[in-house]
C-alpha cells in the first residue's frame, strides 16, 4: 500500500466530503433520539420499549460494520459509501408513514444501515494519509459523530413546527443530496484495496486476537456509551427536569457536540502522546464523572436538637450539563485513541479491524439503551443508566491496568540499570 508523505489536494477533498457524509449519516442514525419522544407518547410506550425503539437502528448499523469494512478493503471506500447512502434514502422516507410499534422497529432496522458508514469511511480516509497523520485524519472524519448534535438542533424544530413525520422526509432528501456531493468530490485509488483473495472467514479470524477484543471493550464505552447517551439524554432532561423538548435537546447537545467535534483533537493527541496514554486518562476521567452522575436525587431527614430537618442532595440541571459536557470531551478523545491503536497495530487491514471494533461499539450502543430502560422500569431511578456505565468503565480500567500499565511497569523494572544510575543509587 502506498502513501504520500504529505496529504495532497485529493486527499483533503476525500477527507472533507467523507466527513460531511458521515455527519449526515450519523444524524439520520440518531433520529429516534428526538422523534422517539412524540412516538413514545403516541404509542404509550414504557421505558424499556422506548429503549428498544431507539436502539433498533443501532443494531443494524452495528452488525453491518464488519462486512462493510471488508468490502471497503476489497472494492474501495468510494463505491461502498455511495451505495450505502443511496440504500438508506427510501427506508428513511417510509418512516414518516409508520403507525404501529412493529412498523417503527422494522423500518428502523433498514434506516440503521446508515450507521455502518463509519467502518467504510475510516479505512477509506486513513489510506489517503501517511501513518504519522492517520490519527488526526481519522479524528477529523470521526468528528462526523457531531451529527448526533446536529440532529438535536434540527429535529426538535421540525417536530414542533410540522410534526415528527416531517423529520424523516427532510432527512431522506438531505441524505440523497449528500450522496451526490460525495460522488462528485471523492476519489478512488486502486493501491488502497486489499487483495480480493481475502475471504470473510480469514479476515474475521482477527477476533481471536486478545488485543482486538480489548479494543472492542474500550470502544463499547467511548462510542457505544456515546451513542446510547445521545439517544437517551433528551428524554432524560424532559423527565428529570421537566424541560421542553427544544430546551432538552439543546442541553443534550452539550454532550453530543463535543463528543463528536473534538474527536479530531483526540486524534492529534494520540499521534503525539500515544494511544495508550490518551485512553488511560479518558477512562479515569469517565470513571470520576460517571460516579458523580450516578447519585440520584435524594431527600433525607435528620433529627436535630431543634427538631426534624430535611435535606435534598442531587445535581441541578447546570451541574448535570457541565458533567455531561466533560464526559463528551473525554469520550471524543477516547474514540480517536482507540482507532489510533488500530492504525498502529493493524495497518494492512484497517477496514476489517475497524469494522470488528466498530461492531462492538455499535452493539454497546444497541444494548445500553435497552438496559437503561429496563433498569429505570425496575428501579424507578433515572440515574441508574450512569450507575451501569460506571461499572463498565471500572471493568475496563482493571483490564487495561493488567494488560498494559502493569506490563509496562514490569518491563521497566526488568530493564538493565546503567552504571550512572547505579552510582546515584550508591
Protein Blocks (a to p, Z undefined) as FASTA:
>chain_A
ZZdfbdcfklmmmmmmmmmmmmmmmmmmmmmmmmmmmmmmmnopafklmmmmmmmmmmmm
mmmmmmmmmmmmmnopklmmmmmmmmmmmmmmmmmmpfbfklmmmmmmmmmmmmmmmmmm
mmmmmmmpcfklmmmmmmmmmmmmmmmmmmmmmmmmmmmmnojklmmmmmmmmmmmmmmm
mmmmgccdfklpccfkbcfklmmmmmmpmklmmmmmmmmmmmmmmmmmmmmmmmmmmmmn
opafklmmmmmmmmmmmmmmmmmmmmmmmmmnopklmmmmmmmmmmmmmmmmmpccdddd
dddfkbccdddddddfklmmmmmmmmmmmmmmmmmmmmmmmmmmmmmlmmlmmmmmmmmm
mmmmmmmmmmmmmmmmmnopaklmmmmmmmmmmmmmmmmmmmmmmmmmmmmmmpccdfkl
mmmmZZ
